[in-house]
Amino acid sequence: MAFQNIIFEKDKGIARIIINRLDKRNALNVETREEIRDVLEQIRKDKNIFVLIFRGSGDKSFVAGADVNVLKKFSPMGMFEYMNNLGQKLYNDIENFPIPTIALVNGFAFGGGCELALACDIRLASENAKFGMTEILLGFIPGGGATQKLPRLIGAGLAKELMFTGKVIDAREAERIGLVNRTVPLKDLDSEGLAIAEKICSLSPIAIRVCKEAINQAAQTSLKAGLAYEVMAEALCFSTEDRSEGIQAFLDKRPAQFKGR
């Protein structure tokens, strides 16, 4: 399938979705969101993909937010439908995607771009990255999940400051407050992301998946329920061939050969 707004690549178990609207600083319009949604469905069906990486095309912008020319046309009900199909729902689908996701934030990550990064499991930022929840400057609020997810990640006080003021922060500040895992030179961003992806690909995909699901439960349920979920997830791992292989490889002092079974 040919795409107009994204580049889709896959190689050795790793898929990449590259937002490719350089003239719009990779801002997300409806068509781009639809293409991302369609690729997610392709990846979901591909049992040979174990990690998904998001990146913006070029070196100046990850995603500069939603396309304002699109937003200005929405009626209240139009926005309601948009958020429940291609807005908040899309970000939720990424957050709950069955394989790990990595955001390589190169340059601007404003509004919906910051929310796309928030939806990913792991976030690396280049030294030129800038982050901001800038919706308030246009008279509305973040609608892709940030009002709920950002406070859980960095604390309510810092999240409110960013969302109430539209303040833009640099990569080092984003790292300091826990918005990103770490900051790296732009020239190393792709190689650092690839190293993480390759490490994940070398491990048991079943264990990785249930681990992700268990961690995601922490933000959605009580501690008691989350711990009960963890017990069941651990028991599931002990029904797999990967668990037997992992333990035997450890005892044999050799690298494990996980098969996802």
ChimeraX attribute file (.defattr): number of C-alpha atoms within 10 A of each C-alpha:
attribute: neighborCount
match mode: 1-to-1
recipient: residues
	/A:1	6
	/A:2	8
	/A:3	13
	/A:4	11
	/A:5	21
	/A:6	23
	/A:7	18
	/A:8	18
	/A:9	12
	/A:10	15
	/A:11	9
	/A:12	11
	/A:13	17
	/A:14	19
	/A:15	22
	/A:16	20
	/A:17	21
	/A:18	22
	/A:19	27
	/A:20	24
	/A:21	20
	/A:22	17
	/A:23	7
	/A:24	15
	/A:25	22
	/A:26	29
	/A:27	27
	/A:28	25
	/A:29	19
	/A:30	15
	/A:31	14
	/A:32	20
	/A:33	20
	/A:34	16
	/A:35	21
	/A:36	24
	/A:37	17
	/A:38	13
	/A:39	19
	/A:40	19
	/A:41	11
	/A:42	10
	/A:43	19
	/A:44	15
	/A:45	9
	/A:46	11
	/A:47	10
	/A:48	16
	/A:49	18
	/A:50	27
	/A:51	25
	/A:52	24
	/A:53	23
	/A:54	22
	/A:55	25
	/A:56	29
	/A:57	21
	/A:58	16
	/A:59	17
	/A:60	21
	/A:61	27
	/A:62	35
	/A:63	33
	/A:64	25
	/A:65	26
	/A:66	21
	/A:67	17
	/A:68	12
	/A:69	9
	/A:70	11
	/A:71	14
	/A:72	9
	/A:73	10
	/A:74	13
	/A:75	10
	/A:76	9
	/A:77	9
	/A:78	11
	/A:79	17
	/A:80	12
	/A:81	13
	/A:82	17
	/A:83	17
	/A:84	12
	/A:85	14
	/A:86	21
	/A:87	21
	/A:88	20
	/A:89	15
	/A:90	22
	/A:91	24
	/A:92	15
	/A:93	14
	/A:94	22
	/A:95	21
	/A:96	17
	/A:97	20
	/A:98	19
	/A:99	22
	/A:100	22
	/A:101	25
	/A:102	22
	/A:103	26
	/A:104	27
	/A:105	34
	/A:106	27
	/A:107	26
	/A:108	27
	/A:109	30
	/A:110	25
	/A:111	26
	/A:112	28
	/A:113	26
	/A:114	27
	/A:115	26
	/A:116	26
	/A:117	30
	/A:118	23
	/A:119	26
	/A:120	22
	/A:121	19
	/A:122	19
	/A:123	23
	/A:124	24
	/A:125	31
	/A:126	25
	/A:127	20
	/A:128	19
	/A:129	25
	/A:130	25
	/A:131	28
	/A:132	24
	/A:133	30
	/A:134	25
	/A:135	20
	/A:136	16
	/A:137	13
	/A:138	9
	/A:139	7
	/A:140	9
	/A:141	17
	/A:142	18
	/A:143	16
	/A:144	25
	/A:145	19
	/A:146	24
	/A:147	17
	/A:148	14
	/A:149	17
	/A:150	21
	/A:151	14
	/A:152	12
	/A:153	17
	/A:154	16
	/A:155	13
	/A:156	15
	/A:157	9
	/A:158	14
	/A:159	20
	/A:160	15
	/A:161	12
	/A:162	19
	/A:163	22
	/A:164	15
	/A:165	14
	/A:166	20
	/A:167	14
	/A:168	17
	/A:169	14
	/A:170	18
	/A:171	24
	/A:172	20
	/A:173	15
	/A:174	21
	/A:175	16
	/A:176	13
	/A:177	14
	/A:178	14
	/A:179	22
	/A:180	23
	/A:181	14
	/A:182	17
	/A:183	23
	/A:184	17
	/A:185	13
	/A:186	19
	/A:187	11
	/A:188	13
	/A:189	19
	/A:190	18
	/A:191	11
	/A:192	14
	/A:193	19
	/A:194	17
	/A:195	11
	/A:196	13
	/A:197	21
	/A:198	15
	/A:199	10
	/A:200	18
	/A:201	20
	/A:202	15
	/A:203	18
	/A:204	23
	/A:205	23
	/A:206	22
	/A:207	19
	/A:208	19
	/A:209	16
	/A:210	20
	/A:211	16
	/A:212	18
	/A:213	19
	/A:214	20
	/A:215	13
	/A:216	15
	/A:217	17
	/A:218	16
	/A:219	14
	/A:220	10
	/A:221	12
	/A:222	11
	/A:223	12
	/A:224	10
	/A:225	12
	/A:226	17
	/A:227	15
	/A:228	12
	/A:229	19
	/A:230	19
	/A:231	11
	/A:232	13
	/A:233	17
	/A:234	14
	/A:235	11
	/A:236	14
	/A:237	19
	/A:238	13
	/A:239	11
	/A:240	16
	/A:241	15
	/A:242	22
	/A:243	20
	/A:244	14
	/A:245	17
	/A:246	18
	/A:247	12
	/A:248	14
	/A:249	15
	/A:250	11
	/A:251	9
	/A:252	10
	/A:253	9
	/A:254	10
	/A:255	12
	/A:256	19
	/A:257	13
	/A:258	19
	/A:259	14
	/A:260	16
	/A:261	12
